[in-house]
């Protein structure tokens, strides 16, 4: 197997990975604290972070670009001042210096930052950097990922950087280098599902369709494995890493010994079946071009802030959305496609409760083949190239050439189409229908024609909810408390995911490329929101009023959440990891 340790990568890849890792790390830090200030140096800005109260020791970061959302491009090396002395230090040295700084331990989320937590954080940050470096070293298509155009699968497996605002965006605990190579999208992994048989007494699942969940899953089971499925048992597909993880548990081994669970085996790429499954950008959602369904399963690995295990209440949300969706306005659904998740399956433990580590669900495969021009937004905007070079910016330049437009005009045209076909349907779902989809960059797959957005395939029904407006319109619907979103929750989460995380990643990428001033794009977005508010009749304007008038929006505290070791998915009150930032939608335009 290929050696994917840091020693197998070149100095160029390490330097490249340092720049990308430092950008995400400091983006998150600068957004989440006021413990820094800006100075000017020529055409660049310098962010100065004091390490001590007397300010004799500081880090100085050169910002090649800074967007309204705080997305920066960091230039290396980092400079450290010691009194009057100035020295260049590595990203690794900069992280060490920060972790030794007393002020970093004063954040409410962190409390007392002990040596063990500091060491774990440091290893995760550097491990994320090394993951990026290994991915860069293992690719022969880096120019293509930056220049494009990309098909669906290329874009899913071309997200090498991860979150724009996170100290360790590519942390992959507990994968080792070999497991990462075999199972992660950035290494263009593909594999067969491992199929299990679950006894009738243990099986649990549900479906929103006329066909039972077990029958829908069974339709995916290869014939070569079906013969090994005991009569009456349910066939359950599983990620191969998760299958090995579960087999290592003593309680699962006991169920296998008792004959209540059966490991049927892994799909093989042989004469009997050429079917292969590809991990998409979320790792645990698997795509097969030959099937009508994608499979999303629990993955007992902590990626960024959360252990990626499905929960029982989450999988039920897909069933409800599947039932409700036909009643949504045809005008909204015309270009906005929801990848339905109408079936889930797993097994029960000895207490009769769902073993959430076993859960798998089916997701509609709406993609017209791996080469379809349907590109996940996170890859469109990722800062993989040099400053100003993103897949999105290069696509806009191609659009200018195709339609004989100036580059600024092409950027405005692209953003206008993005607002109409991607953002406004998401907002209208809230305002008119009371259905909330917390759409971050990795869940928005933009359908492109001639480089311009024409629609969206949205995935991830788990990140959904309904407001009081929906319940008033559908009093007959039974909706669990965990699927309800209050006005406060709506004003916190939706602007963060849809506006700050998604829409402003687009404005940042276009402005960084020098195609159009960001304030102009934000003004266009604000005009769309104001027009929707003006013409709203009988809808819920809570979200629009908040976006158009609130002086602040809330954003997730990824840096300090990760530093504290919090598992975001199990927090009693996720509001504790959100903080205020100035509302960029109130920024006046500097142009027209």
Phi, psi and omega in degrees: 000147181300138176279114184254019177289169182301331183291343181273356180259153180278166177300327179297317181291321177297316179297317179296313180295323177302315181295316181292317180294318180297324181296311179294320181299307184283331172305312181295314183297313183294327179291327194261002179215154174258012184277056178190168176213167182255141169231158179258143175215098184064231180272356182257160170257149178243121174269123183252121181245109179288138179263342179226160182297328181279357176063019177280343178237121184219155166260140179237119182250126175276121180258110179287335176203145176222122184269174181294334179273355182095004177287118183246162165250119184267132176261131176260155007279162168286143177254141178240130177260136174231097189066238179267355182275148181228127180224149176276134178231162180280167174302318180299316179294325180294318178296317179299315180299319179296316183292340176270354183279131183299326187293336183292342183269002187265357181290140182302328180289333188270317184066224179278113181272099183277172184298322182294317180293321180296318180293320178298315179299313181300315181295324179292318179297313180289326176295322176296317177300316181293326176299316178297317181297318179296320178296317178299317182293331184271000184256143175248013186231028185297319178298320180295321179296331180274320185273319183071192357285156182246151169272176184305306185292321177301317182292319179297320183263011179252008178274092187267342187261318182090211188294137178292334186231077179200140182289337180218068189294341179241031173291139187223034178301137005256028179296136167270181186298318180293319178295322177298318180298322185277340192231356186253150186294326183295341175262014178054043181292152168210151185197174173266148172293150170261129183256137177245154169252133183241128183295155179304326181288336183259335187293141175214137181186180181199159181215147174262002180257174178293334180271136180294155181301317182298322179291322179294319178294319183298328179298337179273345186292124178299147181300327182294339178257338184300327183294342181266357182280119179300150180301132179087348179279151176265139178272126184238119178279147184211145172300135184300325178294318179295324178299315179293322179299314182292324179294341179279349179280136182298320183292326178287320177301323179294322179291325176293316179298327181279354179082010179275338172233142179228128174271106183288326179127178184262141173301140182245143177273084182222195184296333183282329180208132176253017184282128176232151181247137185245126173292131177272188188298341178270001178074310187268354175262122191247136185243133174232120184299335186271358185244158178278353184231144162267159178241126174244125182230167174296143175225110187281054179231142179269111177250124190051244191267352193227148168284124191274060179251132176291149178245152183303320179291331181291315185292337177288337181295323179297324179294319179294314180299324179298323179285323185280331193303320180300338179274354179287147180314130178300326180297321178290318186281352185302315182243351182256110182255128176261121176286103187291151179233077192269004183208143175216157184208151176191201176227163180261149176273187184295338178272003180081010180261155180297129169276099189296337178292347181265352192290143172218146177229160176258136178237135179304134174265097182266002185277131182275059177095158185296338181265004180301140180284058178241108194240127178297136186300324182299324178284325177302322187256359186295139184275055186286324181275192176289172181307128181092350182255107171226163177301320179297310182299320179290329174294321178295323177295322176293322177300319178300318180290320181296318186257009179056050180246158167291155184297323178294317179296321179294320179296317178295321179295317179298314183292325177298316178295322178297316179298313185288319189263342183244302187286312185297321175300321178298320182285321179294327176303320179288308188293314187268322187256337185078019178256127185248122173246116183275082192271102171266177190303327184278354179254357180255110176257111186272124174275128185245143168226125183050044175072002183249140178297131177238354179174185183215142167253112183261137179234160177093080177287344179297323180275060184220168177188176177230150182262177176299331178298318177296315183295326177291326180281335183229067183296343180281346184282137175264114184235123180295157184298326183290346181260007180259140181241120178284170179299320179295318178296318179300314182289340179274306193276316185298312178300324180295307185289312190273319183271301186290308185289320187260297185297318183283345171291327177290311180297324180295316182294320181289321181285323178300327179283356180076018183280324180197147179296135185298324181296332177292316179296317180295323177296321176297317178298316179298322178297320177297318180294318180295321179294320178295320178295320183295322185266005182289125179231110177082002178268180179262113185266011182306312182294313182297317180298320180294314181296324186273342186233337185292133178291342181226155167238156181262144178227154182285139180271075183294322184296305186283333172298315181289321179298325182279347180082019181288137169269104188303324187288347181246012179292137175293322180225093181300344179301336182295340181256018176249149180218165184274145168226154177302141181287109182296339181290347177268001180290124179291145179287141177261005183204181175225000000 
